Structures are given as C-alpha cells and as structure tokens.
C-alpha cells in the first residue's frame, strides 16, 4: 500500500520542481542533436577528461574522508592540548576558495618563488641540481583541493559523533573495545550517513572545480564544459557533458544506498549524557596535535600568510570604502541563501519521511543534483526560462499599457539567490537528511499519540535533535555562497560585485598581489561566523548543558 498523498507531499513535490527546473533544462539537452561534436571530443580530449576527473574524484574523496573523519573523532572523543582550538580551526580552510590557494602556492613554490629560492641559497644549489615537484600538476591540484574540501566531511562527521547516544558507546566499552576499535566498529558505522553525505559533497565539488584546475592546466570534465560552451560555442554539447556529470553523481549515490541494504541508523534511546572521552598523553597527544595541526597549517595558515604578505607589499589600490559594499553584498547573499536552503532541505527531507514514495524520492534527488552542475551551466539553465518570462511580461505590458518595466527577475538579486539555492541545496539536504534519518520512527509515533501534528512533531521533536546538523548545513551553505564565482559573474545585477568577483577578476589578470586583498577579505568576513557556529554546534548536543561542564576551560 502506497503512503497517503498529503499537504507535505504536495509541498515537497512543488519545491522540488521549482529547484530542479534548471537541472531539468540541462538534462533536456541530452536529446538534442550535436552535429558530430561528440565524435570530435571523443577522438581528442574526452579520454583525458575522464582519466583526470576519475583521478581527482578518487584521490580527493579518499583524502577528505581520512582527514575529515579522523580529526572529527579526535576533537569529539579525545582530550589533548589545543582540542578546543582545533574544533573551529579545522574549519578555516573552508573559508578560502580553491583558486586563491592555487594562486598562493604557485607563487610560493615556483622556481623563482620564496621557498625554492631559500633552498638554493641554503644548499648552494643551482638550476638542475635538485628535483622539486611541480605544484601545477594533477597531483598538486588533488592535494590542494583535498586540503580545502576536507572540512565538509569533518563538519558533518563531527555533528554525527556529537549526536550519538552514549548508551551504544558504553556497550562497546563494556565489551572491551578500546578507542580505535570503538571508533571502527561502533561510531563509524553509526555516522556513516553523515560521512557519506560529506564525501558526496566533496565529490560533487571536485567534479565542479574550475578555478584551480584551469590555472594548473589540468583538463577535466568541468574545464571541458566551459571550453565547449564558451570556447567552441557548442551549448548543447556542453550541456550534455554536464548531464554526464549528473549521471556520474547519481550513480555514486545509488551505489552507496544499495550498499546500505536494509540497515538503518536510528538512535535506540533518548539518553544523551556527556560523551566518554579519552585523555591522551605523551606520543599519543603529540600525534593528535600533529594530525589536527597539519591540515590547518597547510590548508589555511601558510596560504593566508602568503596572501597577507602580498597584500601588505602591494595590495588592491581600491581597498577602503568600496570593500564595505563588496562585503555587504557577499554577507547578505550568503545569509539569505543559507536560510532558504536549510528551510527547504528540512521540508524536503521531512516530506520524504512522511511519504516515502518513489515519486517523492525521485523528486528530491533531482532537486539536490544542482550541486553537480557547474555554476555557469546552472546560471544558463536559470536565464533561459526567466529571460523568456521577463520578455513575455514586457511584451504584454507594451501591447496593453504602452510601457515596459525592465527585467523584473533576470536583472535582480532574486535570480542570483535562486541560483545559489539550486546550486547548494544538496549541501544542506545531505546534512539534514542524514540527521533526520537517525531519529527513530517511534518518536514520531509517540508525538502523534500525544496530539502533535506533523508540523508540531517537526518543530518540537525533530528540530531540537537535528540542531547541530542544521547549524552545520548553514555553515556549509554560507561559506559556499561567499566563495561562489561563475553563477555570480553571469547573474549578478549591474554594478553588484562581491568579494569573490573582485578577487577573481584581479587574479585572472595575473594581478595576484592586488587580488590578495579581496581574498583576505573573504576569509575575514567568513571566519567569525564559522567560529561562532562551530561553538554553537558543540553546545547543541542534547543533554550536555552548557558545553560539557568542567571540560570547557581545559
């Protein structure tokens, strides 16, 4: 018997249709003729696109899983010097765009850069006397992307570990499981939905990466889409390449869900007490500090130091009051998009929970696929229907009123926020769905027997339990919007620049020293919300009170 179709089901399908519209437009290009362009791509660059993209996906996915999950377990379950600092410090690389880090490390590690110059001066070497890896390579791109994207996995894994029941962990300890066996056999399987959600975001972001791989000269599917669309003028073929990315991501999601089988990840109790913690000392503490410090050092502190030095020596000549406008635009867009994306993610996830029919599941999956489409392709998929709508409205007004009102949708910030929601809904949806999936259905049944409606159950039962994951989703969307570039460049209203647009415009002209000012401004604008939200997430675990009591001042 199929689940009943109710108001929540209709709301879920309506939201999914609106959000999925640009993706549907892109997918519709699959059936359009390409006049032999695929044969040309297949005989020239397509194999290289496939190999490079597969290497990036595998290496970045594995690297972010190891770094993100390992550091999340350490800061949640272990006590060692600097743990509270690393809780939010491990998020810092998320505030820096990948293309900015690529520019910074290229300047720092190239032959004429400070590091190799220091090596030659120290050892008396000259050109050809030593080997130094080329940062502008496929391996260099994979390393830098990993160091920037691991916070996706770290944040969601940390939220999942914080939400786990102490009873399950206590059972593992009574069975003689030490910290590492407890992690591998109990905590990690329970956190699997959240970790897989984080890795999925990493994979989609890797597939969409453009700035760093283009600067490094690495050919991937994304650079191929841009080159095919804007270089060769083959919009249909470019959209079909984007559809291939969608198919790849869909296949990954379906494969992971099939591997779960009938396993579920509900909490079996509402007992939330202080989590068991393991005090580390000696070499164990030193190893934990090193494991948490290296990603922050390489992924944030070193590139930030490079950019700071460049900004001091030769910064942006327009730095000053104009940057207040750039920062205001960036903050406003990021805050609005994050709020809308999280609210829609809750509605979609809860709608599927109430009516888990194939239709609602398919609709939400399609709506969450926007993250796998390059930003410029999403922008074009949005421009096509809204430009038509604006032209239709103005044509009607001209015919009946004798005047036009201009571009209502395609010339306003509305279309830009819409693009952000389409692009980053998957970020919030994965986090919310993973957290909601761990709430046992018996809680819904208990709330309904006490007279709560579906909306009341969501408000009074699910939302408090999911608070940590909701905060994590807000962080991810906020920071992503702060860094987003392609859709912003195409869809932004006239004279409406953001910090990301300013930084990219200067860096693309090889004016790295001037671009460093806007790049540092992106970090400065985003770093305080990241720290505050990280602290709030730590305090969100039910039953812990105010940050876990006595350990707060350690």
N, C-alpha and C positions, 0 to 999 in steps of 0.2 A: 504494500500500500504506500503510495507516494505521500510525502509530507503535505499538509494543507498550505494552499497559497493564500497568504495574508498580507497585511499592510507592509510588514517588514520585507516580505519577498518582493512586493512591487517597488518599494523604495530601493532595495538592493539592485534590482534589475535596471531601474531608471538611472541611478548613479553610475552603475557600470557602463551603461550605454553612452552616457554623456562623456565619461572619462575615456572610454575606449574609441570614441569617434576618430581621432587622428590615427590610431593604430589600425582601425578598420580601413581607413582611406589608404594607408600604406600597403596593407595586405591586399587591397583590391587591385593593386598594380601587378600582382602576380600573373593575372590572366591577360595582361596587355602585351601586344607584340613588341619586340625589341629590335627587329630588323638585323639580326645576325651579330649583335654586340656581344652576346654571351659566348659565341664561338671565338671571338677575338680575345675576350678576357680569359677564357679557358686555356687558350694556347700561349698566353703571355704571362699574366700576373696572378691569375686566380690560384694556382698551386702554392705560390709564395704567400698569398694572403692566408690560405688555410693552414700552412705549416707554422707561420709566425703567430697566428692567432691561437692555435692549439697550444703552442709552447707557452705563451703568455697565460692562458687560462689555467693550465695545469700547474705551472710554477707559482703563479701568484695565488691561486686557490690553496695550494698546499702550504705555502709560506705564511699566508694570513691565518690559516687555521691553526698552525703550530704556535705562532706568536700570540695571536689574539686569545685563544683558549688557554694557553699556558699561563700567560700573565694575568688573565681574569681569575683563574683558580688561585694563583699566588696571593693576589691582593684581597680576595674574599676570605680564604680559608687559612692563611698563614700570617704569622706575626713576625716581622723583621724590620730593621731600621728603614725609615722612609716610606713605609707602606701607604700612609695617608697621602703623602706627596705623589706617589706613583698612581694612586687611584684616579686622579684627574690629569696627571702629567702624561699618562699613556694615551690620552685623547688628543693631545696637542697636534700631532701630525695631521689629524683630520681637518684642521683649520687652514692648511696650506694646499693650494692647488698643485696637482702633479706637474703641470708645465712650469710652474715657478721653481719647484725643487729641481727640475731638469735643467733649467737655465742656471740655477745657482751652482749645482755640482759640475756642470760643464765648465763654467768659468773657473771653478776651484781646482778641478782635476785635469784640465787640458795641459798640453805640453808647456805652454807659456804661463800656466796658472801658478798660483802661490805654492801649492803642495809639491808639484814636480820641481819647481824652481828651488824650493827648500831642500829637496832630496839631492839635487845635483850639487848644490852648494855644500851640503853636509858631507857627501861622499866623494866629491870631486868628479862626478860623472859628466859625460857629455852625450850628445845625441847618438843613439845606437849602442850605448854601453849597458843598457838595462831594459828590462821589459816592464811595461806598465799597462794594465788592462784598459781598453777603450770604453769609457763610460757611455759613449754614443753608439750603443750596440743593442742587440736584442736582449742579452743578459743584463746589461745596465738598465734598460727600460724595465725589465721584470723586477729587478731588485728595488728600484726607486718606487715603482707602483706598489709593490708589496709593503714597503715601509710607510706609504701614505694611506693605504686602504686597510691595514690590519685593525684599526680602531672599530671598523664595522663589526668584525667578529668579536673583538674584545668587549664592546659595549653591550651587545646582545647576550654574549655568554656570561658576562658579569651580572646582568639583570636576571638571567636564568638561575645562576648559582645563588643569588641573594633570595630568590623566591622559593628555593627548595625547602621541603619540610625537614626539620631536624630529626623527626622520628625515623625516616628512611636512613639517614646518615648514622643515627645511633645504632640501628640494627646492623649496619655494615661494620661498625666499630666493635660491637659485641661478638661478631663472628671473626674477629682477629684481623680485620683489614686495616693496613697501615694507610698513611696519607695517599701514597701513589696508587695502591690497589683500590682504595675507596674512590679515588678520582676516576680511574679507568673503568671500574666495574659498576659503579653506582651513579656518581654525579654526572659523568659524561653522557651516559645513555639517557638520563633524565633531561639533560639540557640539549639533547640532540635537535629538537625542532628549532630552538633559538639559534644554535650554532649553524645549522644548515641554512636558516634564513640569512644569517650574516654572511656566510660563504656565498650564497646565491647573489646577494647584493654586490659582493666583491667581484664575482664572475661577470655580472651584468655591467658593472662599472669598468671592468677590464675590457670587455668587448666594446664598450663605448669610448674608451680612452682615445683622445685625438691629439691634444697639445704636445704631450711628452713624446709619443711615438713619431709624430710628424717631425718634431725638432731633431730627434735622433735618427731620422731616415729609415725607420722600420715600417715596412709595408704590412698593414693588417686590413681586416675587413672594413674597419671604420675609415681609415685613410682611403681605402678603395672607394667607399661610398662617397666621400667628399670629392675625390678626384673624378669619379664617374659623373656625379651630379653637376659640380661646378666647373670642372675642367673640360670634360668631354661633352657636357650639355645633354647627357642621357638620363633624364629624370626617371624614366620607367625602369631602366636597368639598375640605377642606384636604389630605387625603392625595392626592387627585387632582391638586391644584396641585403638591404635592411630586413626584408622578410626572412632571409636565410638566418640572420642573427636571431630573429624571433623564434624561428623553428628550433634553433640550437638550444636556446634557453628553455623553451617549452619541453624539449626532450630531456634536458637535465632535471627539471622539476618533476616530470612524470617518472623518470628513472628513480629519483630519490624517494618519491611517495610509494612507488611499487616496492622498493626495498624495505619499507617500513612494515609491509604486510598488514596484519590486524593489530599490531602493537599500538598501545595508547600511552599517553604521558600525563595522566591526571594526577593531581595530588590526592592522596588517600586519607588525609587528615587536615584539620584546620589548626593544628598545633604549630604555632610559629614562635620559637624561642630563639635566644641567641645562638647563632651557628657555632659548632665546635671549631676551635681554632688551634693551629699547631704552631707552637713557638719554635722558631728556627734559630740556631746559633752556630758559630764557627763558620766552617766552609759552606754549610747549607745556607746560612744567612747571606754570606758573600755571593753565593751563586744566584740567590733570589734577587739580590740588589742588581747584580750584573745583567740578569735576564730581563729585568724591567727597565734598566737604565739605557741599555744599548739601543732599543728601538726609539726611545725619546731623543737620545743623543744624535743618532744618525738621521732620523726622520724629521727632527724639528730643530734641535739646538744648533747643530752645525749649519744647516742652510739658513736659519734665521740670523745667525751670526754673520754669515757671508752677506746676506741682504742688508743687514744693519750697517756693515762697513761700507758697502756700496752706496747706501742712502746717505751716510754721513759725508763720504768723499764727494759724491756727485749725485744728489737726489733730484727729484722732479721739481722743475722750476715753478710749476703751478701749485706746489704744495701750500696749503693755507685754507682760506675760507671756502674755496671750491671743493675741498675734500669733505667739508661738512655736508654738502649736498650729495656727494657720492656715497658717503657713509649712511646718510639718512635714507636714500633710495634703497641701498642694499639691505639695511636693517628692516625697513618697512616691508619690502617684498618678502624677505625671509620669514619674518614673524607671521604675516598673513598666510603665506603658503604653508608653513608648518602647521598652523592651527587648522586650516581647512583639510590638509592631507590626513592629519591624525583623526579628526572627526569622521571623515569619510571612511577611513580604514576601520574604525570601530563599527560604523554602521554596516559596512560590507561584511566584516568578519562575523558580527552578531547575526546578520541576516542569513548567512550560510549556516550558522549554528542552529537557528530556528527552523530553517527549511533547507536541508542538505540534499536538494535535488540536483540531478545532473545539469539542469539549466542554470541554476544559481551558481553552482561551482564553476561552470564554464564561463559565465559572465564575469565573475570576479577575477578569474585567471586572466582573461583577456584584458580587463581593466588594469591589472597590475603588470602588464607586459610593456607599458610605455617606457620603463627604465631600460629596456633592451634596445630601444630605438635611439639612434644619435639625436642630439638636441636639435640640430638643424633640420633633420627629417621630421621630427615632431612639429617643429615650427611651420614647415611647409604643409604638413597634414592639417594644421590648425588654420593656416592662412587661406587655404582653398575654400572651405565652407564659410568662414566668417567674411572673407572678402566678397564672396558671392552674396552673402546676406546684406552687407553694407551697400553694395551696388544696387541690390533689389529695393532696399528701403529708400535710397536716394532717388532711384528712378521713379518709384511710386510717388514720392513727395514732389518731385519735379513735375510730374504729369498732373497732379491734383492740387498742389499748393504753389507751384511755380518757384520753389526754392529747394535747396539741399542743406543738410545739416552736417555733412562731412562723414568721416569714418568713426562710427559710434563704437564698434567693437575692435576692429583691426588697427585702430590708431590710438588705443588707450591702454592703460596698465592692466585692464581686465584680461586681455588676451595673453599678457605676459604671465599673470598669476595662474591662468588656466593652463598654460604650457608647463609651469612648474608643477602643478598638481598632477597633470598627466605624466610628467617625467618622473616624479619622485613619489607617487602614491605607493609603488611597490616597496619603498623604503619603510614607510610606516605600516603598510599592510602586513609585511612579513613579521615585523616585531609584534604587532597586535595579535595576529593570528596565532603565533607561537605561544604567547602568554595566555590567550583565551582558551587554547586547546588544552592547557594543563588544569583548567577549572573543571572538576568532576561534574557530570550532569546531575548528580544527586543534589548539588547545591541549587541548581535551577528548580528541581522538583520541590525542594524544601521551601524555597522562596515563593513558589506559586501556590503551595498549600497554605501559606500564611497570608495569602491575599494579594501578593505583589503581581503587577502586570509584567509583560515582557520588558517594557521600558523601565519600570521600577526595579526589576531584577538586575538589569544592566547598570543602573545608576547606583544601587545600594549594595550589590554583591560583587559584580564583576569588576567595575571600575576601581574600587579600592584595592582589590587584589592585583590588578594589572597596572597600578600606578607607576611602578618602576619602569615597566616596558613602555608605557605611554610617554614617560619622560625621555627614555632612550630614543624612541621614534622621533620625538620633537627635536632632539639634538641633531640627529642624523639629517632630517629634512632641512632644518635651519642652516646647518653648515653647508650642505649640498647646494642650497639656493645661493648662499653667499659666494660660492665658487663658480656657479654655472655660467657658461660663456656663450656657446653657439646660439641657443634659443634667445638669449638676452640680446645679442647683437642683431639678430634678424627681426625680433618682435618689439623691441623697446620703442616707446613713443619718441617723437622728435625731441632732442635735447634732454634725454633722460638716460644719463650714463650711470653705471655702477662702478664700484671699485674694481671688480673683475674685468670689466670692459676697458677701463683705463690702463690696468696693468698689462693686459694682453696687447692692446694697441701699441704700447711702447716696446714691449718685449719682442713682438713680431717684427719690429723695425730694427732689431738688434740694439736697442737702447736700454740694455739691462740695468744699468746704474739708475736711470730715471724710473724704470718700471719697479725697482725695488721699493720705492716709497709707497706706491699703491699696494704692492704685495704685503708689505708690513702692516699697512692699514687694515687689510682684510683679516690678518691674524689678530690685530689689536681689537677690532670690532667683535670678532667671534670668540675670543679666548675667555672673556669674563662670563658670558652665558654658559659656555662649556663647563667651566669650573663650578659655577653655582648649580647648574643642573646635575652635575655629577655628584655633588654633595647631597642634593635633594634626593637623588636616586638611591644613595646609600641609606638615607633615613626612611625610605619608602617601604622597607620590608615590614610586613605586618608583625606586630608583637615585639619589635625591638625597641620601641620607645624612641628616645632621642639619641639616635646614632650609636646605640650599643653601649651606653653607660660608661663604665670606667675606662674602656679602651680608647675613648675619644681623645684623651690628652696624651696618649702614648706616642 
